[in-house]
Amino acid sequence: MDSPQALPPQRIWTPSNVITVIRILLVPVFIAVLLAPWPEWFGLADMISNDHKRYLAAAVFVLISATDWLDGYLARSRNEVTDFGKFMDPLADKILVSAALICLVELDTLPSWVVLIILTREFIVSGVRMMAATKGVVIAANMIGKFKTVFQMVAIVMFTLKDTHMVGAPNEALSDAFWCVSWVVMLIALGLTIASLVYYLMEAREILGFKPRSQASSPASSDTGLRSDQSTAGLASEELAQLVSSLACAVVEKATACNATISCAESLTGGMIGQSITSVSGSSTVFPGGVVSYAERIKCNVLEVPTQVLDADGAVSEQTALAMAEGVRRLMGSDIAVSATGIAGPTGEEPGKPVGTVWIGLSTANHAEASLSLFKGNRDEVRLQATAQALEMILKVL
């Protein structure tokens, strides 16, 4: 499969990405505040005790953690979600949490086995996601992972302060409410850590070889490479509309469960894909928007499809479908994007591209593919079949 010509690079230094980088740069500040003997360096040892250092370190940690919410809010509200941000944001969280946990072990505040469990989970999940990415599979984050991060950060703050609060010998710890609550929160964080690890392993069981992979069938049915889609062939318009509605419901349900967002760029379908998704209640959480790019100038100016691609391959082509999907994914900042370009008829036939020729493109951060079909039926039926196939491709990725 030929790749589309490269689109203009994304703007990297958005406000949200700058905040993410600052968050990483502040991690050494937190470490220094907590571990370094800076009161002695500045002659403040009589004024600032180790307890004061821990209070200050906890405040710095809370400040750094709060920027995680801020950069995410800015990226979504300003429509500036970038691939760089998607990579750096979770990395910043892992650096902060790992550094804090290691510091707590250094201070003999937290046993090393807790840190071992959390870091082992991070290494395994990172490896699984890398394997999935090499095979074009996106394993979306889920709510377990989000709660895990929240509880870990709350537990780290409490453990940073725990020894400043507890008074007495270690065997009296159980009589100290703050000490007990700190451990309860940490144990919940550990439980969520293990649960999220199990989730990722279950999602990647095919990739890891624990479950036979499903075989995708895409038989070529003519010398031109077109295939006639058998799943929708012969269905009446009413049946196709019902199929589209059912697929759209499944897409919204699955995307919501996976915390994934979807966008679309449509030519021949004229908004059908977006309309089918937005007709489902709750779709606003997974569908930021789409582009109806019927004219070539819209494909170029809005979706940034290279003019040389349109000139060389035409609007109905694999390269154009891929570029449209990639363009709308970047424009909308979505996790998954589909595109549809083709000839719905009854006119518009071109040499080698009969009526019913449709290219469906799909783009994620780590994967791009395009599917070529030859649909039968009238104009509405061709458009409905194209919409159904686009939804099926989204479901496959989800």
DOPADREN-264825 format. One line per 2 residues: number of its first residue (from 1); for each residue x, y negated, z negated of N, C-alpha, C. Coordinates in steps of 0.02 Angstrom, whole numbers. Example, Ala and Ser with C-alpha at 12.3 -4.5 7.8 and 13.67 -1.06 7.14 Angstrom:
# DOPADREN-264825
1	660:284:-390:615:225:-390:660:165:-390  642:112:-354:684:53:-357:645:-2:-394
END
This chain:
# DOPADREN-264825
1	42:60:0:0:0:0:44:-62:0  34:-107:48:72:-168:51:48:-215:-4
3	95:-252:-32:77:-301:-83:64:-367:-52  18:-408:-80:6:-473:-54:65:-518:-67
5	73:-571:-27:126:-617:-38:116:-651:-105  172:-668:-137:169:-694:-205:130:-759:-208
7	89:-764:-260:53:-826:-273:99:-873:-312  84:-938:-313:124:-984:-351:128:-963:-424
9	188:-972:-455:196:-949:-525:150:-987:-572  132:-953:-626:91:-985:-677:132:-1036:-714
11	99:-1087:-740:131:-1135:-784:145:-1101:-851  208:-1099:-870:227:-1063:-931:219:-1106:-993
13	245:-1167:-990:248:-1208:-1051:182:-1245:-1063  130:-1205:-1073:66:-1233:-1094:69:-1247:-1169
15	24:-1289:-1196:25:-1302:-1269:21:-1238:-1310  -20:-1190:-1289:-27:-1128:-1328:38:-1088:-1327
17	72:-1085:-1269:134:-1048:-1266:190:-1083:-1306  190:-1149:-1306:239:-1186:-1346:230:-1170:-1420
19	167:-1167:-1442:153:-1151:-1512:176:-1080:-1528  166:-1034:-1481:188:-965:-1492:263:-961:-1501
21	300:-997:-1459:373:-997:-1464:394:-1029:-1530  361:-1084:-1550:376:-1116:-1614:365:-1067:-1671
23	312:-1026:-1666:297:-977:-1718:356:-929:-1727  384:-908:-1672:442:-863:-1675:502:-899:-1707
25	513:-962:-1687:570:-1000:-1713:563:-1015:-1787  502:-1015:-1813:491:-1028:-1884:503:-967:-1928
27	508:-908:-1898:519:-847:-1938:585:-851:-1977  641:-873:-1946:702:-880:-1986:694:-930:-2043
29	652:-981:-2035:639:-1029:-2089:607:-993:-2148  558:-951:-2133:525:-913:-2187:575:-868:-2223
31	617:-835:-2185:667:-790:-2215:715:-829:-2260  737:-887:-2235:784:-927:-2274:752:-953:-2338
33	690:-976:-2333:655:-1002:-2393:648:-947:-2445  634:-886:-2423:622:-831:-2470:685:-800:-2498
35	737:-793:-2456:796:-754:-2477:857:-796:-2492  867:-851:-2456:930:-889:-2464:932:-926:-2531
37	991:-934:-2560:997:-971:-2624:1001:-1046:-2612  954:-1071:-2574:957:-1141:-2556:949:-1189:-2615
39	914:-1172:-2670:913:-1219:-2727:984:-1233:-2753  1026:-1180:-2756:1095:-1190:-2778:1134:-1232:-2728
41	1122:-1220:-2663:1158:-1258:-2612:1146:-1333:-2618  1085:-1351:-2635:1067:-1422:-2638:1064:-1450:-2709
43	1090:-1411:-2758:1091:-1434:-2826:1023:-1441:-2858  977:-1397:-2839:908:-1401:-2864:891:-1340:-2908
45	942:-1304:-2929:929:-1242:-2966:891:-1254:-3030  902:-1312:-3062:866:-1327:-3124:793:-1344:-3112
47	777:-1364:-3052:709:-1386:-3036:668:-1332:-3002  702:-1290:-2962:666:-1241:-2920:689:-1171:-2939
49	643:-1132:-2965:657:-1063:-2985:641:-1016:-2928  655:-951:-2939:638:-901:-2889:563:-897:-2877
51	524:-909:-2930:452:-910:-2922:430:-966:-2876  461:-1024:-2884:445:-1080:-2840:463:-1064:-2767
53	518:-1030:-2758:538:-1009:-2690:485:-965:-2659  458:-920:-2698:407:-874:-2671:343:-911:-2654
55	323:-958:-2696:264:-998:-2679:274:-1035:-2614  333:-1065:-2606:347:-1103:-2545:351:-1056:-2484
57	382:-998:-2494:386:-950:-2439:316:-926:-2418  273:-914:-2466:204:-893:-2450:169:-947:-2411
59	180:-1011:-2429:148:-1066:-2393:173:-1069:-2321  239:-1058:-2312:268:-1058:-2244:239:-1001:-2204
61	232:-942:-2235:203:-884:-2200:131:-898:-2178  92:-927:-2222:22:-944:-2205:20:-994:-2148
63	65:-1044:-2149:68:-1093:-2095:84:-1061:-2029  134:-1017:-2029:153:-982:-1967:95:-939:-1942
65	63:-903:-1989:7:-859:-1969:-50:-899:-1939  -63:-959:-1966:-118:-1000:-1941:-107:-1021:-1869
67	-45:-1027:-1848:-32:-1046:-1778:-53:-992:-1729  -59:-930:-1754:-83:-875:-1711:-154:-889:-1688
69	-196:-912:-1734:-265:-930:-1715:-265:-991:-1670  -222:-1039:-1685:-222:-1102:-1647:-202:-1092:-1575
71	-149:-1053:-1562:-128:-1044:-1493:-179:-1005:-1453  -212:-956:-1485:-265:-919:-1450:-324:-964:-1433
73	-342:-1007:-1480:-398:-1054:-1467:-381:-1102:-1410  -321:-1129:-1410:-301:-1175:-1357:-299:-1141:-1289
75	-273:-1080:-1287:-268:-1044:-1223:-337:-1032:-1193  -386:-1013:-1236:-453:-998:-1210:-491:-1062:-1194
77	-488:-1112:-1238:-527:-1173:-1227:-501:-1214:-1168  -436:-1211:-1156:-406:-1248:-1100:-399:-1206:-1037
79	-423:-1143:-1040:-418:-1097:-983:-346:-1091:-960  -301:-1079:-1009:-230:-1075:-994:-201:-1009:-1019
81	-240:-956:-1012:-215:-889:-1029:-165:-867:-977  -103:-853:-996:-50:-835:-950:-22:-767:-967
83	12:-737:-918:45:-672:-930:100:-681:-983  136:-737:-981:187:-751:-1030:158:-753:-1100
85	101:-786:-1107:68:-791:-1172:44:-723:-1196  17:-682:-1150:-6:-616:-1170:51:-572:-1195
87	111:-585:-1168:170:-546:-1190:197:-574:-1256  203:-640:-1261:237:-670:-1318:194:-671:-1381
89	128:-679:-1374:85:-686:-1433:88:-624:-1478  76:-563:-1453:82:-505:-1497:154:-494:-1521
91	203:-512:-1479:273:-505:-1499:288:-550:-1559  262:-611:-1558:273:-657:-1614:244:-629:-1678
93	184:-599:-1674:153:-569:-1733:197:-512:-1761  222:-470:-1716:263:-413:-1738:328:-438:-1771
95	358:-489:-1742:421:-516:-1770:408:-544:-1840  354:-582:-1847:338:-612:-1912:324:-560:-1965
97	280:-512:-1949:261:-460:-1998:322:-417:-2015  360:-396:-1965:418:-354:-1978:469:-390:-2022
99	483:-453:-2007:531:-492:-2046:507:-499:-2119  443:-513:-2129:417:-521:-2196:421:-456:-2236
101	404:-401:-2204:406:-336:-2239:477:-318:-2259  524:-329:-2215:594:-314:-2231:619:-358:-2288
103	598:-421:-2288:616:-466:-2343:589:-441:-2410  527:-416:-2410:497:-391:-2472:533:-329:-2497
105	558:-287:-2451:598:-229:-2471:664:-253:-2501  693:-303:-2470:756:-331:-2496:748:-357:-2567
107	690:-384:-2582:677:-412:-2648:652:-359:-2698  649:-296:-2676:623:-241:-2718:551:-253:-2739
109	514:-289:-2697:444:-302:-2711:398:-250:-2679  422:-223:-2623:381:-175:-2585:424:-113:-2572
111	397:-52:-2583:435:9:-2569:446:17:-2493  502:46:-2476:521:51:-2405:476:96:-2365
113	442:145:-2398:399:191:-2360:340:154:-2328  317:100:-2359:262:61:-2330:285:30:-2265
115	345:0:-2267:373:-32:-2207:385:20:-2153  409:78:-2172:423:131:-2123:360:151:-2086
117	304:157:-2121:241:176:-2088:220:122:-2038  223:59:-2059:200:5:-2016:245:-2:-1955
119	311:-1:-1964:356:-9:-1907:354:51:-1861  345:111:-1889:339:171:-1846:279:164:-1800
121	223:140:-1828:163:130:-1788:177:81:-1731  213:26:-1746:227:-24:-1694:270:5:-1638
123	321:44:-1656:364:74:-1605:324:123:-1561  283:165:-1593:245:214:-1554:195:180:-1508
125	157:132:-1534:108:97:-1493:141:60:-1435  197:27:-1449:232:-9:-1395:255:40:-1341
127	279:98:-1361:300:148:-1312:242:174:-1271  185:187:-1305:126:212:-1269:101:160:-1219
129	99:96:-1239:75:45:-1194:122:36:-1135  187:44:-1146:235:40:-1090:224:97:-1041
131	212:157:-1067:198:214:-1023:134:202:-984  84:176:-1017:20:163:-983:29:111:-929
133	69:59:-943:79:6:-894:113:32:-832  161:78:-840:196:105:-781:150:145:-736
135	94:169:-764:45:207:-725:-16:166:-706  -11:100:-718:-65:55:-699:-126:59:-744
137	-116:81:-805:-171:87:-852:-164:34:-906  -218:-1:-921:-218:-51:-974:-255:-24:-1034
139	-222:-19:-1091:-254:1:-1153:-269:-62:-1192  -332:-83:-1193:-350:-146:-1224:-346:-141:-1300
141	-331:-199:-1331:-332:-201:-1404:-403:-192:-1428  -410:-166:-1489:-477:-155:-1516:-482:-188:-1584
143	-542:-187:-1613:-554:-222:-1675:-515:-192:-1734  -500:-127:-1731:-461:-97:-1784:-393:-131:-1789
145	-362:-141:-1731:-297:-174:-1730:-299:-245:-1755  -353:-281:-1739:-360:-350:-1762:-368:-353:-1838
147	-410:-309:-1865:-419:-307:-1938:-354:-285:-1972  -318:-239:-1939:-254:-217:-1966:-206:-276:-1975
149	-202:-318:-1925:-157:-376:-1928:-178:-424:-1983  -243:-436:-1989:-268:-481:-2042:-250:-455:-2111
151	-265:-390:-2123:-251:-362:-2189:-176:-359:-2204  -136:-346:-2152:-64:-345:-2163:-39:-414:-2185
153	-63:-466:-2152:-40:-533:-2168:-63:-555:-2237  -126:-539:-2255:-150:-555:-2322:-110:-517:-2375
155	-95:-453:-2362:-56:-413:-2409:14:-441:-2417  44:-464:-2362:112:-492:-2367:112:-554:-2411
157	63:-597:-2403:59:-657:-2446:51:-637:-2519  8:-588:-2532:-4:-567:-2601:58:-535:-2631
159	94:-495:-2592:155:-464:-2617:211:-515:-2627  211:-566:-2586:260:-620:-2596:250:-654:-2663
161	187:-660:-2683:170:-694:-2746:163:-646:-2805  159:-581:-2792:141:-533:-2843:187:-535:-2904
163	253:-536:-2892:300:-534:-2948:304:-600:-2986  279:-654:-2955:278:-717:-2991:220:-717:-3041
165	170:-675:-3026:110:-676:-3068:113:-625:-3125  140:-566:-3109:139:-512:-3158:188:-525:-3215
167	165:-517:-3274:207:-526:-3332:208:-460:-3371  268:-439:-3391:273:-377:-3430:311:-324:-3394
169	317:-267:-3424:354:-211:-3396:314:-179:-3338  349:-143:-3293:314:-111:-3236:259:-64:-3257
171	266:-30:-3315:214:17:-3335:151:-18:-3358  154:-85:-3363:95:-123:-3381:60:-152:-3319
173	85:-133:-3260:60:-164:-3198:-14:-153:-3188  -38:-93:-3206:-108:-78:-3193:-156:-122:-3233
175	-129:-155:-3284:-172:-201:-3322:-174:-270:-3291  -136:-280:-3238:-133:-344:-3204:-178:-342:-3142
177	-231:-381:-3142:-281:-379:-3088:-250:-399:-3021  -209:-451:-3020:-179:-474:-2957:-135:-420:-2926
179	-96:-386:-2969:-52:-332:-2945:-95:-276:-2914  -149:-259:-2947:-193:-205:-2921:-226:-225:-2855
181	-251:-286:-2852:-284:-309:-2790:-233:-311:-2733  -171:-331:-2748:-119:-333:-2696:-110:-264:-2665
183	-107:-214:-2709:-97:-146:-2684:-159:-119:-2647  -218:-138:-2669:-279:-117:-2634:-279:-144:-2563
185	-263:-209:-2556:-261:-240:-2490:-207:-207:-2447  -148:-193:-2475:-95:-161:-2437:-115:-91:-2415
187	-148:-53:-2459:-169:15:-2440:-223:14:-2386  -267:-36:-2388:-315:-44:-2333:-279:-59:-2268
189	-228:-103:-2271:-189:-119:-2212:-154:-57:-2184  -128:-14:-2229:-96:48:-2207:-147:95:-2175
191	-207:100:-2203:-259:142:-2174:-278:118:-2104  -285:52:-2095:-301:25:-2030:-243:33:-1981
193	-182:30:-2008:-123:41:-1966:-124:111:-1936  -138:160:-1978:-140:230:-1954:-199:240:-1908
195	-257:210:-1924:-317:218:-1882:-305:188:-1813  -273:130:-1810:-260:100:-1744:-211:140:-1704
197	-163:173:-1738:-116:217:-1704:-154:276:-1673  -199:305:-1711:-239:361:-1685:-280:338:-1624
199	-308:278:-1628:-347:251:-1572:-305:248:-1509  -245:220:-1513:-202:214:-1454:-183:283:-1427
201	-168:330:-1472:-149:397:-1449:-208:431:-1414  -268:420:-1440:-327:450:-1408:-340:419:-1340
203	-332:353:-1335:-342:319:-1271:-290:341:-1219  -231:360:-1242:-177:377:-1196:-166:453:-1192
205	-215:492:-1213:-204:565:-1215:-192:594:-1146  -223:565:-1094:-211:590:-1026:-140:574:-1005
207	-117:513:-1020:-50:492:-1001:2:534:-1037  -12:551:-1100:36:590:-1140:33:665:-1125
209	-16:685:-1084:-20:755:-1063:-62:799:-1107  -101:769:-1153:-143:809:-1198:-211:826:-1166
211	-226:795:-1109:-290:807:-1076:-279:805:-1001  -306:853:-964:-297:852:-891:-325:788:-861
213	-288:759:-814:-311:698:-783:-365:712:-732  -414:668:-729:-467:675:-680:-439:659:-611
215	-461:696:-563:-437:687:-494:-482:639:-457  -453:585:-434:-491:536:-395:-494:559:-323
217	-552:557:-293:-559:578:-224:-570:518:-180  -528:512:-130:-535:458:-81:-518:484:-12
219	-558:530:14:-541:563:77:-547:515:135  -497:516:178:-501:476:238:-547:511:287
221	-591:471:318:-641:502:360:-638:480:433  -587:440:450:-580:419:519:-509:399:532
223	-493:389:596:-426:369:615:-408:300:589  -457:259:574:-443:191:550:-429:190:476
225	-438:246:442:-426:248:370:-487:229:329  -543:214:362:-603:197:325:-633:260:294
227	-665:251:237:-700:308:207:-772:288:195  -816:334:207:-887:322:194:-902:342:122
229	-926:295:82:-939:307:11:-999:353:3  -986:414:-21:-1040:463:-26:-1085:451:-87
231	-1061:415:-138:-1101:406:-198:-1160:360:-187  -1158:318:-135:-1213:272:-122:-1244:283:-54
233	-1216:327:-14:-1242:338:53:-1314:364:50  -1358:334:91:-1427:356:96:-1473:329:44
235	-1448:291:-4:-1492:262:-55:-1529:202:-28  -1593:196:-46:-1632:138:-26:-1611:77:-67
237	-1632:18:-44:-1613:-44:-77:-1633:-44:-151  -1694:-18:-165:-1717:-17:-234:-1673:29:-277
239	-1654:86:-249:-1611:132:-286:-1542:103:-296  -1517:68:-245:-1451:36:-252:-1453:-19:-306
241	-1507:-57:-307:-1514:-110:-358:-1516:-80:-428  -1551:-23:-436:-1552:10:-501:-1483:36:-521
243	-1446:62:-471:-1379:87:-484:-1334:29:-507  -1338:-27:-472:-1298:-86:-490:-1314:-109:-561
245	-1378:-111:-577:-1399:-132:-644:-1371:-86:-697  -1374:-21:-685:-1348:28:-732:-1273:21:-741
247	-1237:13:-685:-1165:5:-689:-1145:-59:-725  -1182:-113:-713:-1168:-176:-746:-1176:-170:-822
249	-1228:-136:-843:-1238:-125:-915:-1179:-86:-945  -1157:-35:-909:-1101:6:-933:-1037:-36:-936
251	-1027:-79:-886:-967:-122:-885:-967:-169:-945  -1022:-202:-958:-1025:-249:-1015:-1015:-212:-1081
253	-1047:-155:-1088:-1040:-116:-1150:-969:-94:-1161  -937:-68:-1108:-868:-44:-1115:-819:-101:-1125
255	-829:-156:-1088:-784:-213:-1095:-789:-244:-1164  -849:-246:-1192:-859:-271:-1259:-822:-227:-1310
257	-828:-162:-1301:-795:-116:-1347:-719:-121:-1342  -695:-135:-1282:-622:-140:-1271:-595:-210:-1282
259	-641:-257:-1296:-620:-328:-1304:-585:-353:-1241  -611:-334:-1183:-581:-353:-1119:-627:-403:-1083
261	-595:-448:-1044:-633:-497:-1005:-627:-481:-930  -680:-500:-893:-685:-482:-822:-704:-543:-782
263	-674:-551:-723:-693:-604:-677:-697:-575:-607  -725:-612:-560:-732:-586:-493:-726:-642:-441
265	-700:-623:-383:-696:-667:-325:-735:-633:-269  -788:-666:-245:-833:-633:-198:-839:-670:-132
267	-837:-632:-79:-849:-660:-13:-915:-632:13  -915:-571:40:-976:-545:71:-1031:-534:19
269	-1015:-520:-44:-1066:-508:-95:-1097:-573:-120  -1067:-629:-108:-1097:-694:-121:-1121:-705:-192
271	-1087:-676:-241:-1106:-686:-311:-1143:-628:-342  -1155:-574:-303:-1193:-517:-329:-1158:-484:-388
273	-1092:-478:-385:-1055:-444:-439:-1063:-484:-504  -1050:-549:-500:-1058:-591:-558:-1129:-593:-584
275	-1177:-596:-538:-1248:-597:-559:-1268:-533:-594  -1243:-476:-570:-1261:-412:-601:-1233:-408:-672
277	-1173:-434:-682:-1143:-432:-749:-1178:-480:-796  -1190:-542:-772:-1221:-592:-815:-1294:-580:-829
279	-1325:-533:-792:-1395:-516:-807:-1400:-472:-869  -1343:-448:-894:-1342:-405:-953:-1333:-449:-1015
281	-1374:-438:-1065:-1368:-476:-1127:-1301:-463:-1160  -1269:-517:-1183:-1204:-511:-1215:-1145:-517:-1168
283	-1159:-528:-1103:-1105:-531:-1053:-1061:-593:-1061  -1085:-644:-1097:-1046:-705:-1104:-980:-693:-1140
285	-977:-640:-1180:-915:-626:-1217:-862:-593:-1173  -882:-565:-1116:-834:-528:-1074:-826:-558:-1005
287	-869:-605:-986:-867:-632:-918:-856:-708:-919  -794:-732:-912:-781:-804:-913:-806:-839:-851
289	-809:-804:-793:-834:-837:-733:-809:-801:-670  -829:-828:-614:-809:-800:-549:-809:-854:-496
291	-786:-835:-437:-782:-882:-380:-814:-849:-319  -861:-884:-288:-890:-863:-224:-850:-898:-170
293	-806:-861:-138:-760:-891:-89:-778:-868:-19  -835:-892:5:-858:-871:71:-813:-899:126
295	-795:-962:120:-753:-995:171:-680:-982:158  -641:-980:211:-569:-967:203:-534:-1023:166
297	-558:-1085:173:-525:-1140:137:-534:-1133:62  -590:-1103:40:-599:-1090:-31:-551:-1036:-55
299	-543:-985:-13:-495:-932:-29:-425:-961:-39  -407:-1008:5:-340:-1038:2:-334:-1088:-55
301	-381:-1135:-59:-374:-1192:-105:-391:-1174:-177  -439:-1129:-187:-460:-1112:-255:-426:-1049:-280
303	-426:-996:-239:-397:-933:-260:-323:-927:-242  -297:-975:-205:-227:-977:-185:-206:-916:-145
305	-252:-892:-102:-233:-840:-54:-187:-872:-2  -127:-847:8:-80:-878:55:-110:-881:125
307	-102:-938:158:-129:-946:225:-98:-896:273  -35:-879:262:-2:-831:307:-34:-761:303
309	-62:-745:245:-97:-681:238:-161:-682:279  -199:-737:274:-261:-743:313:-246:-745:388
311	-192:-779:407:-175:-783:479:-152:-716:506  -113:-680:466:-84:-618:491:-131:-558:484
313	-169:-555:429:-209:-495:415:-284:-507:419  -305:-570:415:-376:-585:418:-408:-585:349
315	-468:-614:346:-504:-618:282:-525:-549:257  -540:-503:304:-560:-436:285:-499:-390:290
317	-461:-388:236:-400:-349:236:-380:-331:165  -336:-282:160:-311:-262:95:-274:-319:61
319	-230:-353:99:-189:-406:71:-233:-463:44  -285:-481:81:-329:-535:59:-368:-514:-3
321	-392:-453:-5:-430:-429:-63:-386:-430:-126  -323:-407:-119:-278:-407:-176:-263:-478:-199
323	-250:-523:-151:-234:-593:-169:-294:-628:-201  -354:-613:-177:-414:-642:-208:-422:-619:-280
325	-413:-555:-292:-421:-528:-360:-368:-558:-407  -306:-562:-383:-253:-590:-424:-266:-665:-437
327	-290:-700:-385:-302:-771:-393:-357:-786:-443  -412:-750:-441:-467:-764:-489:-448:-740:-559
329	-408:-688:-565:-386:-667:-632:-345:-721:-666  -301:-751:-627:-260:-805:-654:-303:-867:-669
331	-347:-882:-623:-389:-942:-630:-433:-937:-692  -462:-879:-704:-509:-870:-760:-475:-845:-824
333	-411:-825:-818:-377:-799:-877:-407:-735:-903  -432:-692:-858:-465:-631:-878:-416:-573:-880
335	-436:-519:-912:-395:-459:-914:-401:-418:-850  -460:-417:-821:-474:-379:-761:-510:-424:-711
337	-494:-416:-648:-529:-454:-596:-540:-410:-535  -597:-419:-503:-612:-384:-441:-628:-434:-386
339	-619:-413:-325:-636:-455:-268:-672:-412:-216  -712:-445:-174:-748:-410:-122:-745:-452:-58
341	-720:-423:-5:-719:-456:60:-734:-405:114  -778:-423:161:-797:-374:211:-846:-402:262
343	-876:-358:299:-924:-376:352:-990:-343:336  -1038:-383:313:-1103:-357:293:-1150:-347:352
345	-1137:-382:408:-1179:-375:467:-1240:-420:466  -1282:-415:515:-1276:-369:572:-1225:-392:624
347	-1199:-453:617:-1148:-477:663:-1081:-482:626  -1030:-503:662:-964:-513:632:-916:-457:643
349	-936:-406:680:-892:-349:692:-828:-372:728  -772:-343:707:-707:-358:738:-675:-293:762
351	-627:-297:807:-592:-236:829:-561:-199:770  -579:-136:761:-554:-97:706:-588:-111:640
353	-637:-158:640:-673:-176:579:-747:-179:594  -780:-121:596:-852:-120:612:-893:-149:555
355	-956:-162:569:-1002:-185:516:-1003:-133:460  -999:-156:398:-996:-111:341:-926:-102:313
357	-876:-130:348:-807:-126:324:-800:-172:263  -778:-144:208:-772:-182:146:-707:-164:110
359	-671:-215:89:-613:-207:46:-632:-232:-24  -621:-190:-74:-630:-210:-144:-560:-211:-176
361	-541:-269:-203:-477:-276:-236:-485:-276:-311  -434:-254:-346:-436:-254:-420:-367:-275:-445
363	-367:-317:-497:-304:-341:-525:-308:-342:-601  -254:-317:-633:-243:-325:-705:-173:-353:-713
365	-152:-364:-774:-85:-392:-786:-31:-344:-761  -46:-279:-759:6:-229:-743:-10:-187:-681
367	-65:-202:-648:-87:-156:-596:-128:-193:-543  -121:-172:-481:-163:-198:-427:-177:-142:-378
369	-239:-140:-354:-257:-90:-304:-313:-117:-261  -322:-86:-203:-376:-106:-159:-406:-43:-128
371	-472:-45:-119:-508:12:-92:-545:-9:-29  -538:31:24:-570:18:88:-627:67:99
373	-687:40:115:-745:83:127:-782:60:190  -820:107:217:-865:92:273:-935:110:250
375	-974:59:232:-1041:70:207:-1092:69:263  -1144:109:256:-1198:112:304:-1260:76:277
377	-1302:53:322:-1363:20:301:-1368:-51:326  -1422:-86:305:-1430:-155:326:-1386:-202:284
379	-1392:-266:296:-1349:-315:263:-1354:-311:187  -1415:-309:161:-1424:-307:89:-1396:-242:59
381	-1405:-187:95:-1381:-123:70:-1305:-120:69  -1273:-149:119:-1200:-151:120:-1175:-192:61
383	-1207:-249:48:-1186:-293:-7:-1197:-259:-75  -1253:-223:-82:-1266:-188:-144:-1216:-131:-155
385	-1200:-95:-102:-1151:-41:-108:-1082:-69:-127  -1064:-125:-98:-1000:-156:-115:-999:-178:-189
387	-1055:-205:-212:-1060:-225:-283:-1054:-165:-328  -1087:-110:-310:-1084:-49:-351:-1012:-23:-354
389	-978:-23:-297:-910:2:-298:-863:-42:-339  -873:-107:-336:-832:-152:-377:-842:-138:-451
391	-905:-127:-471:-919:-112:-541:-890:-44:-561  -892:3:-515:-862:69:-530:-787:64:-540
393	-754:21:-500:-682:12:-507:-666:-21:-574  -707:-68:-596:-697:-99:-662:-704:-47:-717
395	-756:-6:-712:-767:47:-762:-708:95:-765  -681:111:-708:-624:158:-706:-565:129:-746
397	-552:64:-737:-497:33:-774:-513:29:-848  -575:11:-864:-594:7:-935:-590:74:-970
END
